[in-house]
Amino acid sequence: MIDDSDKTNDILRAHAEKTERNERPAPESLDALREAGDFALRVPRGQGGAGAGVEAVARRLTALGRACPSSAWVAGTCATSKNLAGACFPGADDLFADADALFCGSGVPGAQGVRDGDVVRVSGRWQNVSGCEDAAWASLAVMVDGVFSLAVIPVAELTIDRTWQMAGMRGTGSHTLVAEDLPVPASRVAAAPPFGLNDVMLYAMTVLGPVVGGARGALDTTFAMFASDRKPFMSAHARMGESAGARYWLAEAARLVDRAEETMLSVAREADARTLSDVDAPRLRMALADAGRDARAAVERLMDLNGAGGFRTANVLQRFWRDVSVGSRHPHLNPYLAVETYGTALAGAGDAR
């Protein structure tokens, strides 16, 4: 089980409600993440960062998600954005002059770029950019002369369209960034190299870690309920733990959370151990989707145990429920496409035999 016993998590937990209410990480949470080095996870060690591997990123984001999935998600987006920037601008030490600066970004090419002397004029919109209201830099995919490219732009030079209106992960502040004929130095725009499956697995961990962490946070809340004087309504039981059915439901939920975490870490370790190939992709994507579904199924059982009271707005359990429900439906964890791809691969293997 991933540990979350540090002061950063205590601060995130204490300000999680504020994070959700303000629809962006609370200033106290941002300060705690920065101080702990969570915005430097994917900055190379030689440039002042942690140089964290895929498993280390997964473990840390899961621990943070146990306290506040939205804050963990923003830290994960930062890791993704810095990884993209590092791949496209190797050796650009000035980008990481402040290794703890918050980056945001989008790998979806929402804009077009036109070369104009020493600048590239960029126009377009990038949706769902988590943490954009607090980030210093944005790593943004741009099509330049038909080439998939990446531009690294100070967020202050972009317009933020506050479009994030969601039932869960509200605190991520995943709004839309807008550029209108923005001149970006050509040195800050580069053709993006092909991203291999190892990179894709890293990016998936920045999604799955907060989701698994959120499921474990929901489990923590339910353990506390079992330790209280709460009893099953309309039953003769004096406490929740006296009910064999409740104990079974709790055990099943805990096992689902454990399995989600074990599956996630197994994929992460594989990504750290060797160079993955396209042959590995269907199996690993299926595993990621399974982990997301396990996390979501676990929280549904915990909501059953807590009953209608679990949905009170004052109950933190409903926040975990909403965050896991939304986060586990990210495209990286899409279950029906994972099944489709895996089934196609298996059928092709059978034809080959």
C-alpha positions, 0 to 999 in steps of 0.5 A, a space after each residue: 500500500 502506498 504511504 501518504 504520511 507526510 505533511 504535504 498530504 496533510 495540507 492537501 487534505 486540509 484544503 481540498 474543500 477550498 480547492 474544489 470551491 475555488 475550482 483551482 488548487 488552493 494557494 496553500 496546496 500549491 505551496 506545499 506541492 512546490 516545497 515538496 518537489 512535486 512540480 519537479 518530478 520529471 525535471 532531470 536531476 542535472 537541471 534541479 529536478 527529481 528525474 523520477 521514473 514512471 513508478 516513482 511518479 505513479 506512487 507519488 501521485 497516488 499518495 497525493 490523490 489519496 488526500 486531494 485527487 484534483 491537486 494530484 492531477 495538476 501535479 501530474 499534468 505538470 510532469 507530463 508538460 515538463 516531459 514534453 518540453 524536455 523531449 522537444 527542447 533538450 538542453 534548454 536549461 532556461 526552461 527549467 531555471 526554476 525547476 519547481 515552476 508549475 507547467 500546464 499543457 495539452 498534447 492535442 494540437 488545438 492551434 495552427 502556427 505560421 512562420 514569420 521571420 524569427 517568430 511563429 504566429 500561433 492562433 487557436 484554442 486548447 481545451 482541458 488544460 489543468 492548472 492553467 490559472 496557476 501555471 507559469 508555462 504551457 507546453 502546447 501542441 501546434 501544427 506548423 506547416 503541417 508538422 506536429 510541433 510543440 510550443 512552450 509559451 508563458 501562460 501570461 501571454 495567453 487568454 484563459 477561457 474558464 470553460 471547466 464545468 464538471 461534476 468531478 475533478 473541479 479543483 483541477 481548473 482545466 480551462 481553455 487556453 487561447 492564442 490569437 495571432 500570438 508571436 512565439 519565438 521560433 526557438 520556443 517552437 519545435 517539431 515534436 519527436 515521436 513519443 514511444 509507448 514508455 512515454 505514453 505509459 508515463 502520461 497514463 500514470 499521471 491520470 491513473 495515479 490520482 484516480 487510484 489515490 482517490 479510491 484509497 482516500 474513499 476507503 480511508 473515509 469508510 474505514 473511519 465510518 466503520 470505527 465510529 458508532 454508525 450502524 446499518 439502518 433498519 437492522 438489528 446491528 449495533 455497529 457496521 462491523 457487526 454486519 457480515 454483509 457490510 464486512 464482505 462489501 468492505 473487503 471487496 472494495 479494499 481488494 479492488 483498490 489494492 488490485 487497481 494499485 497493483 496493476 498500475 505499479 506493475 505497468 509502471 515497473 515494466 515501463 521503467 525496466 525496458 523499452 516497450 514496443 507496439 506489441 506491448 500496447 494492447 495488453 498494457 492499455 487493457 491493464 490500465 483500463 482495468 485498473 481504472 474500472 477497479 478503482 471506480 467499482 471500489 468507490 461504488 461499493 463504498 458509497 453503498 456502505 455509506 448509504 445516502 449519507 455519503 452523498 451529503 455535500 459535507 461528506 468528503 466521500 462524495 468528492 472522492 466519488 465524483 473525482 474518481 468517476 470523472 478521472 477514471 473516464 479519461 481517454 488513457 483509461 478508456 475501457 471499450 477502446 482498450 477491449 477493442 484494441 486488445 481483441 483485435 491484437 488477439 485475433 491477429 495473433 490467432 490468424 498468424 498461428 
